[in-house]
Amino acid sequence: MHNTTIARRVSHVLLLSACVLTTAVAKAGEPEPTYLQKVSSPLGQTVISYNTDRTISKLTVLHKGESADYQEVIVPVYENGRIIKTLSGDNPAATPADLNTSMEYNEAGRVIKISYYHANAVYAWDSLAYNQAGQLSTRYMYTKQPAKNTFENSGYQAWTWENGNVIRQDNFGKQPGFSKFIALSAISYRYDNKNNPQQQSDLIYLTDFRPAQFSANNVVAETLTSMNSSRAVTNTFVYTYNAGKFPVKATQTSDLDPATVKLEWTRL
């Protein structure tokens, strides 16, 4: 079960807050930026390993289940400084052999397509669009329809930007038997004014797309509303910062689930 949906699943509960590394270089006299190293929750943990050039070498996810625990591993493959594909497996001690995703770039160097694989065959792909400021604005999701042997646009996500932060994510999909897209849910975000070590990271392509990975500041609250529920769910985030105003620890608490998610950073 490890490689069929890793790229789209690994960011669920364990990476719900998904605070990730920055590619920025600190100015002279300033503390070095911090890099996400571990995400822990009652359901398991995610550990991120790095190469000497600060690129990601491996993502290891431990899932804790009621009957048994299992691990998933994602390894990015770089070419000319950017990820061209990822490999997946279930043994942290071995190099994964299964093709998990592949990526296509436009002339500006932005990822415009991500293909997802199972048994070396594409079963889904995403098309990415950007606004005039070069910010990721829409993710169109295509899923293979076995009966027709074609890919169908099954849904999309749209992001609203303000002052360098994503303040809202809208999720659209189709009801069974209908072709028109409808709004399924939305998430609104609030931020602090501190430096965000999540922005412009490779981890976005190893997990899933979350506004916390795009924005200039750190998310302090996210509120989910759904068309199927009258109750909104809010997650709050409390950070501990270093002298350079980068987070070194964070705790997420949900008003739906009392469990917390803890994030730990390191300097490289």
C-alpha positions, -999 to 999 in steps of 0.1 A, spaced: 0 0 0 30 23 2 33 38 -32 -1 41 -47 -10 73 -30 20 85 -10 23 119 -26 -13 127 -20 -17 110 14 14 118 34 2 153 42 -30 143 59 -29 143 97 8 139 102 16 169 80 -16 188 86 4 218 97 32 210 72 56 237 82 86 232 59 120 245 51 131 277 34 156 280 5 165 315 16 200 324 26 205 344 58 221 379 54 255 386 70 252 388 108 218 371 109 211 337 123 208 309 98 173 300 87 157 269 103 147 237 85 119 214 94 132 181 108 103 163 124 66 163 127 51 142 155 15 133 164 -3 104 182 -7 88 148 30 87 140 58 109 129 75 123 98 113 127 97 130 148 70 167 142 61 189 165 41 219 164 18 250 186 24 236 212 0 204 215 21 182 197 -5 160 169 8 175 135 7 146 115 22 112 117 38 104 89 63 69 86 76 59 62 104 21 55 106 7 41 138 -23 19 132 -46 0 155 -34 -34 143 2 -26 132 26 2 123 41 7 89 66 31 72 67 50 40 98 65 24 100 91 -3 133 100 -20 135 130 -44 157 128 -75 173 161 -85 186 172 -119 201 207 -124 190 217 -89 154 208 -92 133 177 -85 123 158 -116 108 127 -99 104 109 -66 108 73 -56 89 55 -29 92 24 -8 86 10 27 122 2 39 141 33 53 174 13 51 171 6 13 169 29 -17 133 30 -30 128 15 -64 92 24 -72 85 55 -93 61 77 -73 58 110 -92 74 129 -121 74 167 -127 73 190 -157 85 226 -157 78 256 -178 104 280 -192 102 301 -160 113 270 -140 79 265 -123 63 231 -119 33 229 -142 25 192 -141 29 164 -115 22 128 -126 14 101 -100 24 65 -106 14 30 -95 33 1 -110 51 25 -133 18 37 -148 2 71 -144 -31 69 -124 -35 107 -118 -19 140 -125 -21 176 -115 -19 207 -137 -7 239 -118 -15 275 -128 1 307 -115 -11 343 -112 7 373 -127 29 376 -96 41 341 -101 22 327 -71 5 293 -73 -32 301 -79 -49 269 -90 -43 231 -89 -64 211 -113 -66 174 -105 -71 147 -131 -79 110 -123 -78 81 -147 -111 65 -156 -104 28 -162 -136 22 -181 -128 49 -206 -91 47 -204 -90 85 -202 -82 111 -176 -110 133 -161 -108 166 -143 -121 155 -109 -116 187 -90 -95 217 -83 -82 239 -56 -79 277 -58 -59 300 -35 -65 337 -27 -34 358 -18 -30 389 3 2 406 14 23 376 5 1 351 23 -26 327 12 -57 338 32 -81 313 17 -82 279 -1 -113 268 -19 -119 232 -28 -141 222 -57 -154 188 -69 -182 170 -87 -212 152 -72 -217 117 -85 -236 118 -118 -230 155 -124 -204 173 -145 -206 207 -130 -181 217 -103 -194 228 -69 -177 242 -38 -170 214 -14 -151 232 14 -129 262 21 -101 269 46 -93 304 58 -60 313 73 -46 338 98 -9 346 102 17 362 125 43 387 114 73 364 118 96 349 91 81 317 77 106 288 71 80 271 50 81 293 19 94 281 -15 103 246 -5 108 213 -23 87 196 3 55 209 -13 62 184 -42 69 155 -18 37 158 2 7 179 -8 -1 215 -14 -8 235 17 -9 274 20 15 271 50 41 261 24 36 292 2 31 321 26 55 347 39 44 344 75 35 316 99 -1 303 101 -15 309 136 -50 296 128 -68 278 100 -106 273 99 -123 247 77 -158 250 66 -176 223 46 -208 222 26 -217 189 44 -214 203 79 -227 234 97 -198 233 121 -165 250 113 -133 233 126 -103 254 137 -67 244 142 -45 268 161 -7 270 161 17 282 189 53 287 180 86 291 198 110 313 180 148 317 179 167 350 180 164 352 142 126 350 145 124 316 129 103 289 146 122 262 164 91 244 177 54 245 171 23 229 185 -10 225 167 -42 220 185 -76 212 169 -110 221 185 -123 189 169 -95 166 182 -77 174 214 -45 157 202 -16 179 193 9 179 164 45 190 173 70 203 148 108 205 153 133 225 132 171 223 129 198 245 114 219 231 86 
